[in-house]
Amino acid sequence: MWDGIRKIVKELPIQIKICFIDGSESDYSKWINFPSEGYGDIKSFGPFRLSEVSKVKIDVVEDRKLGRLLKEKKISHAKEVGNYLGKEKIVFEEKGGVFIVEVGLSGQT
């Protein structure tokens, strides 16, 4: 599952948030890395144990800046993200433009 999450974050202009078993959450980030076995690292949060993650939230709406004087354009990547997660057999649910992947469902680790 984690390889799939890393690929989709790398390929699309989306953001993810890591939610932990203790109820804490990271900020949304466009970057995630796995520096060693069993550990992840997300921008502005730092390293964490994968075993302490309860879910991953994927914000599929990109706010694209078109210029200083123009309003940001919102672009949904829901179709691409949904297709990719389905292809990788990653179980998710969608709530208001955010895809939620419950870690541990269907054998996901």
Backbone as CSV, one residue per row, in Angstrom:
resi,resn,N_x,N_y,N_z,CA_x,CA_y,CA_z,C_x,C_y,C_z
1,MET,0.818,-1.192,0.000,0.000,0.000,0.000,0.867,1.262,0.000
2,TRP,1.915,1.286,0.816,2.727,2.497,0.940,3.430,2.851,-0.359
3,ASP,3.864,1.850,-1.131,4.474,2.145,-2.431,3.463,2.828,-3.344
4,GLY,2.225,2.372,-3.294,1.165,2.986,-4.092,0.902,4.422,-3.693
5,ILE,0.878,4.688,-2.391,0.678,6.058,-1.903,1.826,6.948,-2.362
6,ARG,3.045,6.460,-2.235,4.208,7.258,-2.650,4.151,7.565,-4.148
7,LYS,3.798,6.570,-4.967,3.730,6.780,-6.419,2.693,7.831,-6.784
8,ILE,1.527,7.743,-6.187,0.453,8.667,-6.560,0.778,10.095,-6.130
9,VAL,1.437,10.259,-4.976,1.839,11.598,-4.519,2.906,12.162,-5.445
10,LYS,3.773,11.301,-5.931,4.846,11.746,-6.823,4.316,12.136,-8.208
11,GLU,3.311,11.411,-8.689,2.823,11.612,-10.058,1.762,12.698,-10.198
12,LEU,0.988,12.952,-9.157,-0.107,13.918,-9.255,0.086,15.062,-8.255
13,PRO,-0.405,16.254,-8.577,-0.283,17.395,-7.659,-1.352,17.350,-6.563
14,ILE,-1.258,16.334,-5.710,-2.205,16.156,-4.610,-1.441,16.219,-3.294
15,GLN,-2.189,16.202,-2.195,-1.571,16.257,-0.873,-2.127,15.133,-0.005
16,ILE,-1.307,14.685,0.944,-1.761,13.661,1.868,-1.559,14.125,3.306
17,LYS,-2.362,13.541,4.183,-2.266,13.785,5.622,-2.216,12.417,6.292
18,ILE,-1.310,12.257,7.234,-1.187,11.013,7.977,-1.928,11.162,9.308
19,CYS,-2.823,10.223,9.607,-3.565,10.215,10.869,-3.068,9.043,11.709
20,PHE,-2.819,9.302,12.973,-2.212,8.312,13.852,-3.214,7.702,14.811
21,ILE,-2.847,6.546,15.335,-3.708,5.805,16.257,-4.061,6.643,17.481
22,ASP,-3.144,7.489,17.946,-3.394,8.308,19.139,-4.267,9.529,18.873
23,GLY,-4.723,9.703,17.614,-5.602,10.820,17.265,-4.891,12.020,16.676
24,SER,-3.575,12.062,16.734,-2.846,13.195,16.152,-2.778,13.042,14.626
25,GLU,-2.503,14.151,13.965,-2.435,14.173,12.503,-1.277,15.052,12.055
26,SER,-0.718,14.711,10.901,0.265,15.598,10.280,-0.485,16.686,9.528
27,ASP,0.215,17.689,9.067,-0.368,18.648,8.136,-0.423,17.986,6.766
28,TYR,-1.174,18.587,5.839,-1.157,18.082,4.469,0.209,18.337,3.850
29,SER,0.668,17.399,3.058,1.983,17.499,2.434,1.942,16.923,1.024
30,LYS,2.779,17.463,0.158,2.916,16.953,-1.211,4.108,16.006,-1.322
31,TRP,4.654,15.598,-0.174,5.878,14.812,-0.169,5.823,13.759,0.932
32,ILE,6.196,12.517,0.584,6.337,11.452,1.578,7.508,10.573,1.162
33,ASN,8.222,10.066,2.158,9.379,9.225,1.896,9.389,8.095,2.925
34,PHE,10.098,7.018,2.607,10.230,5.888,3.514,11.711,5.602,3.699
35,PRO,12.333,6.262,4.699,13.786,6.199,4.857,14.324,4.840,5.296
36,SER,13.528,4.063,6.004,13.970,2.730,6.414,12.756,1.843,6.652
37,GLU,13.001,0.563,6.770,11.935,-0.417,6.960,11.066,-0.054,8.167
38,GLY,9.762,0.066,7.932,8.829,0.331,9.019,8.662,1.786,9.409
39,TYR,9.327,2.694,8.685,9.241,4.120,9.007,8.881,4.944,7.779
40,GLY,8.151,6.021,8.016,7.833,6.979,6.978,8.291,8.360,7.408
41,ASP,8.310,9.285,6.473,8.715,10.663,6.747,7.875,11.559,5.859
42,ILE,7.231,12.531,6.470,6.386,13.452,5.709,6.831,14.877,6.023
43,LYS,6.827,15.709,5.004,7.296,17.090,5.151,6.543,17.789,6.284
44,SER,7.240,18.574,7.033,6.747,19.406,8.132,6.272,18.599,9.346
45,PHE,6.459,17.273,9.330,6.083,16.465,10.490,7.270,15.662,11.002
46,GLY,8.011,15.090,10.083,9.165,14.293,10.468,8.880,12.807,10.410
47,PRO,9.843,12.005,10.841,9.702,10.553,10.757,8.636,10.001,11.708
48,PHE,8.033,8.890,11.304,7.018,8.227,12.119,7.045,6.726,11.828
49,ARG,6.539,5.952,12.762,6.421,4.505,12.577,5.165,4.201,11.781
50,LEU,5.286,3.385,10.762,4.126,3.004,9.951,3.102,2.250,10.792
51,SER,3.563,1.536,11.809,2.656,0.770,12.679,1.756,1.680,13.517
52,GLU,2.074,2.965,13.605,1.277,3.905,14.390,0.262,4.681,13.551
53,VAL,0.181,4.364,12.251,-0.727,5.062,11.344,-2.088,4.360,11.333
54,SER,-3.157,5.140,11.501,-4.507,4.572,11.432,-5.129,4.783,10.058
55,LYS,-4.850,5.938,9.446,-5.389,6.192,8.104,-4.583,7.266,7.397
56,VAL,-4.773,7.302,6.086,-4.141,8.300,5.230,-5.264,9.046,4.512
57,LYS,-5.239,10.367,4.592,-6.219,11.191,3.877,-5.539,11.778,2.648
58,ILE,-6.191,11.651,1.498,-5.646,12.155,0.241,-6.562,13.260,-0.261
59,ASP,-6.049,14.480,-0.284,-6.800,15.626,-0.813,-6.580,15.653,-2.319
60,VAL,-7.632,15.347,-3.066,-7.511,15.195,-4.519,-7.753,16.488,-5.284
61,VAL,-8.019,17.595,-4.574,-8.286,18.872,-5.231,-7.019,19.722,-5.222
62,GLU,-6.564,20.060,-6.404,-5.369,20.893,-6.567,-5.793,22.358,-6.674
63,ASP,-5.130,23.230,-5.934,-5.343,24.677,-6.070,-4.209,25.210,-6.942
64,ARG,-4.500,25.418,-8.211,-3.466,25.857,-9.152,-3.471,27.374,-9.247
65,LYS,-2.318,27.968,-9.002,-2.175,29.421,-9.113,-1.936,29.782,-10.575
66,LEU,-2.733,30.728,-11.060,-2.638,31.138,-12.455,-1.909,32.466,-12.616
67,GLY,-1.626,33.112,-11.527,-0.945,34.402,-11.559,-1.308,35.205,-10.329
68,ARG,-0.585,36.300,-10.134,-0.835,37.116,-8.943,-2.219,37.745,-8.927
69,LEU,-2.718,38.134,-10.074,-3.979,38.868,-10.128,-5.182,37.990,-10.447
70,LEU,-4.940,36.711,-10.704,-6.022,35.795,-11.047,-6.360,34.882,-9.872
71,LYS,-7.620,34.537,-9.786,-8.090,33.639,-8.746,-7.531,32.233,-8.981
72,GLU,-7.242,31.496,-7.894,-6.767,30.123,-8.017,-7.822,29.253,-8.698
73,LYS,-7.354,28.306,-9.468,-8.247,27.381,-10.150,-8.215,26.053,-9.395
74,LYS,-9.382,25.522,-9.050,-9.473,24.241,-8.360,-9.646,23.141,-9.402
75,ILE,-8.741,22.158,-9.348,-8.766,21.050,-10.294,-8.869,19.755,-9.501
76,SER,-9.900,18.969,-9.778,-10.085,17.699,-9.079,-9.354,16.575,-9.811
77,HIS,-8.604,15.814,-9.043,-7.914,14.634,-9.579,-8.559,13.361,-9.031
78,ALA,-9.831,13.471,-8.657,-10.545,12.349,-8.046,-10.593,11.128,-8.958
79,LYS,-10.844,11.335,-10.225,-10.947,10.204,-11.155,-9.622,9.460,-11.251
80,GLU,-8.531,10.205,-11.427,-7.213,9.572,-11.550,-6.827,8.836,-10.264
81,VAL,-7.057,9.481,-9.112,-6.709,8.869,-7.836,-7.574,7.628,-7.590
82,GLY,-8.864,7.742,-7.824,-9.771,6.601,-7.650,-9.398,5.424,-8.537
83,ASN,-9.082,5.720,-9.804,-8.672,4.654,-10.725,-7.383,3.993,-10.257
84,TYR,-6.427,4.792,-9.822,-5.139,4.252,-9.383,-5.308,3.395,-8.133
85,LEU,-6.032,3.902,-7.139,-6.233,3.137,-5.911,-6.970,1.832,-6.193
86,GLY,-7.955,1.895,-7.078,-8.676,0.678,-7.464,-7.780,-0.324,-8.156
87,LYS,-6.943,0.166,-9.057,-6.011,-0.702,-9.780,-5.029,-1.374,-8.819
88,GLU,-4.599,-0.643,-7.803,-3.657,-1.174,-6.811,-4.369,-1.967,-5.710
89,LYS,-5.707,-2.089,-5.816,-6.529,-2.795,-4.826,-6.392,-2.206,-3.416
90,ILE,-6.314,-0.888,-3.353,-6.256,-0.176,-2.078,-7.671,0.277,-1.747
91,VAL,-8.195,-0.183,-0.611,-9.560,0.128,-0.193,-9.607,1.567,0.322
92,PHE,-10.619,2.326,-0.137,-10.746,3.723,0.281,-12.203,4.130,0.286
93,GLU,-12.475,5.255,0.931,-13.790,5.885,0.834,-13.579,7.361,0.538
94,GLU,-14.551,7.970,-0.112,-14.438,9.379,-0.483,-15.409,10.211,0.341
95,LYS,-14.885,11.289,0.935,-15.728,12.218,1.697,-15.341,13.637,1.336
96,GLY,-16.169,14.316,0.588,-15.979,15.730,0.277,-14.653,16.092,-0.361
97,GLY,-14.246,15.367,-1.379,-12.999,15.680,-2.069,-11.761,15.111,-1.405
98,VAL,-11.952,14.317,-0.354,-10.827,13.679,0.337,-11.041,12.168,0.293
99,PHE,-10.020,11.451,-0.155,-10.057,9.993,-0.154,-9.405,9.531,1.148
100,ILE,-10.060,8.615,1.835,-9.561,8.113,3.114,-9.219,6.635,2.971
101,VAL,-7.957,6.322,3.246,-7.474,4.951,3.198,-7.255,4.505,4.640
102,GLU,-8.061,3.539,5.086,-7.898,2.993,6.423,-6.764,1.971,6.378
103,VAL,-5.711,2.216,7.117,-4.565,1.322,7.140,-4.965,0.042,7.881
104,GLY,-4.648,-1.091,7.288,-4.989,-2.371,7.897,-6.185,-3.038,7.239
105,LEU,-6.989,-2.301,6.472,-8.123,-2.909,5.783,-7.639,-3.770,4.630
106,SER,-8.255,-4.900,4.449,-7.947,-5.809,3.349,-6.463,-6.153,3.271
107,GLY,-5.846,-6.288,4.423,-4.442,-6.681,4.458,-3.466,-5.593,4.059
108,GLN,-3.901,-4.334,3.999,-3.018,-3.228,3.615,-2.050,-2.920,4.737
109,THR,-0.790,-2.795,4.400,0.216,-2.386,5.382,1.196,-1.458,4.733
